[in-house]
Amino acid sequence: MYNCSCAARPRATRCNAGSSTNTAKGCSTSDSPSPTSTRPKPESPPPARPRSCGAGCPPAPASPTSIPTPQARESPCKSVLLANRRDQTRHLPPTLQLGLGAAALAGSGIFIVLASVSTATTILVRYLIAVPILAALAWHDYRKHGPLPRRVLTVQVVAGVLLGVDMAMWAQSVALVGAGVSSVLVNIQVVVAPLLGLCITGKRPSKAYIVAVPFLLSGVALTTGIAQPTADLHTIAYGSVLALVAGICYGAYVFAIGAWCPPNRASSQVFCSSVVAWATGTVLALIWDPVDLSPGWAAVGWLAALAIVGQVAGWILVGVSLPRLTPGVGASLLMLQPVLAVVLGVVVLGERLSPTQVVGVVVVTLAIRVVAMPPRRVKRPVGGEEPEVIPHGDSARSVPDPEVRTRS
């Protein structure tokens, strides 16, 4: 082994250093190492390279046969991929989650019809079961992030009023025109948000919205049954108007939440708006029917299914899956909701639609699909900059390519 020392190395001799006859016999001194040197043989493995002593003595040179091994370091990309892989093992694919969420929302109208209770009873029992579940989620969010700002609470109160009006009118519309037609008409919310954005924030709607408006209005007219007069035209028209007003209120609710509320406090915000919607919807629904305090166990069971499947699970699945998908894919899968509502209404409830109503359902669904599709504008990073985080639902700044989105 190399001896790392600042002192000069002793001069090795080929004979005994203390003998007086060494010089006479031809013994001489030299700087060459002794035959008993610790230098390894060529065929032996290279010795360990010692560190410097710290006093100016350089370390021994590395053997020419040794290959330096770089120090292993953890790659941030590898950690992100491993985290995503672990996340994928715990959860379903986002496309399947959003499809299940759309199916849960589509089944809300079916549960309302099967419960066969008044609109006020539907809203009262629905939120009576859903609010405690949302309260538990909001409490977890409160312990993690603290209370909501006052401005956000004000927006949530207004949004809760809009949501309560939406729930009351939509439930009454289901009782008048059926689950399928009312679910299609209430999706006019998709075109309400761009109009509010134009009037309030000055953001212009896309060309797809302008092109789809005539087809949307025509499809609404066909779906309501105006093109085919029947003996019950007044009931169909009244229920359709209620569904359209419910869609407008829900569109205003979506716009308020997206424009003035932070995206990272969903549980607390949904809880606040649900409590206000519970009170508003119950009071408004008393216009049509009183509250039945003994609806029966069968009705309570269907309303419990409505609260758990449609109110809690449906919106949680939608909220979890949408951030993991591009806006175009998310909008396409959400269009399954009105289609599945019509299919479930025909299969489960035995509803019958006229040919013109079927055409109207198809036209409205396609028009909403065109409006929901975002423009192909990509905010790509420049140089070494990080990609800009674009909030979901902003159609003017949506990123259609998942590769350019920042990983969270």
Buried (B, 14 or more C-beta within 10 A) or exposed (E): EEEBEEEEEEEBBEBEEEEEEBEEEEBEEEEEEEEEEEEEEEEEEEBEEEEEEEEEEEEBEEEEEEEEEEEEEEEEEEEEEEEEEEEEEEEBEBBEBBBBBBBBBBBBBBBBBBBBBBBBBBBBBBBBBBBEBBBEBBEEBBEEEEEBEEEBBEBBBBBBBBBBBBBBBBBBBBBBBBBBBBBBBBBBBBBBBBBBBEEEEEBEBBEBBEEBBEBBBBBBBBBBBBBBEEEEEEBBBBBBBBBBBBBBBBBBBBBBBBBBBBEEBBBBBBBBBBBBBBBBBBEBBBEBBEBBEEBEEEBBEBBBBBBBBBBBBBBBBBBBBBEBBBBBBBBBBBBBBBBBBBEBBBEBBEBEBEEBBBBBBBBBBBBBBBBBBBEEEEBEEEEEEEBEEBEBBBBBBBBBEEEBBEEE
